[in-house]
């Protein structure tokens, strides 16, 4: 057996080596393994392990362990007060387990064994009077005095490691917070732009939702086809925010709004001095969409030259700024939208065939509103709720005549036209109900509203009265007295009007 002086020399050598390692760096990655390896080689311990206490989750987990696989280490997770390590973190005091096989608190979650000749030593890592982790090791020598000497050494080493461990814990917690925040933001974005929030229950829209889910995770370009006002931009946003690029930018460019030379610079950027007056380099919208999605609305309006540049972007993932000598690699997902028949344009020679087939890999067809009439009231109700909140009014519903009018109108401007019409109606409404006369004359027609807009004044007044009374009866479930109170009149007068206008009360009874 070594003498006391030899033990002291060995101890000093150990502490000197650890001190030298720590003096080189406080970076946990650089010091943790060397320190634990030194402990094992000099002290003769096994499975030297360092655990961290996470204040936010309340969990203690193995950060690094000698002699354990990553799978084994991943199982080393404890709550405060749970197992030996949990008790050490909870109390801030060291613990010696002379025989792990005989101690029920030794959980052995890592699966390294519970042999009778194995002792377990665990000490807290304390920084500024706060327990931030624990240092532990297995020991094969069961001698009690020897175990106390070993745990005293562990306490010293734990104190020497405290600064590096604290920095590691801070970094780990900050990363976890950032990760959680990113995940929360991603979930919020997905919730905001998921297909369920693109309003529509018609079978035609169910097909759109299915296509969005199919293409979202793919890196392939997407072509969205539909009439003006059908919501192609919203579909593009849904694809982006359900994709793996949802934390990246979503950059929209309307290809029909700018002349070719301006659109070229807008899309692909320009180099310094490329044009008169251009004194600095200017990244284009493609580069701004790096790691995200570029949405080209009305892609059919691109000139032949810009079609070639777009094709190069799709095929080779590179662009060339105006005035540049060399191309530039980019990482961008492209989504295009059009109201035109691109196949016909290919036949006419106004759209490149190779570009068409590159875009047409995954097309999504957005139906016109007239082809999904069952969604009209659903959309209208949603717009009423939204714009009532925007303008600060208590408009709650559509009158029966209004619903009939909206269902009869062909909506050539699709969802956008409906939204604009509802916004106007909410703005001009003088109560909590929207009536046909609150809509533009182009929608209020004899055929659609049932309300004559010209001719006989008596018929116009009667039609208006009928609509108001029917709406009140509908709310009152056919009860004349309740409807009369809502209209600030008497039941007798209202009953007279109902008879005069030929209104069927049975139609409103529940």
Buried (B, 14 or more C-beta within 10 A) or exposed (E): EEEEEEEEEBBEEBBEBBEEBBEEEBEBEBBBBBBBEBBBEBBEBBBBBBBBBBEEEEBBBBBBBBBBEEEBBEBBBBEBEBBBBBBBBBEBEBBBBBBBEEBEBBBBBBEBEBEEEBBBBBBBBBBEEEBBBBBBBBBEBEEEEBBEBBBEBBBBBBBBBBBBBBBBBEEBBEEEEEEEEEEEEBEEBBEEBBBEEBBBEBEBBEBBBEBBBEBBEBEEBBBBBBBEBBBBBBBBBBBBBBBEBBEBBBBBBBBEEBEEEEBBBBBBBBBEEBBEEBEEBBBBBBBBBBEBBBBBBBBBBBBEEBBBBBBBBBEEEBBBBBBBEEBBEBEBBBBBBBBBEBEEBBEEEEBBEEBBEBBBEBBBEBBBBEEBBEBBBBBBBBBBBBBBEEEEBEBBBBBBBBBBBBBBBEBEBBBBBBBBBBBBBBBEBEEEBBBBBBBEEEBBBEEBBBBBEEEEEEEBEBBBBBBBBBBBBBBBEBBBEBBBBBBEBEBEEBBEBBEEEEBEBEEBEE
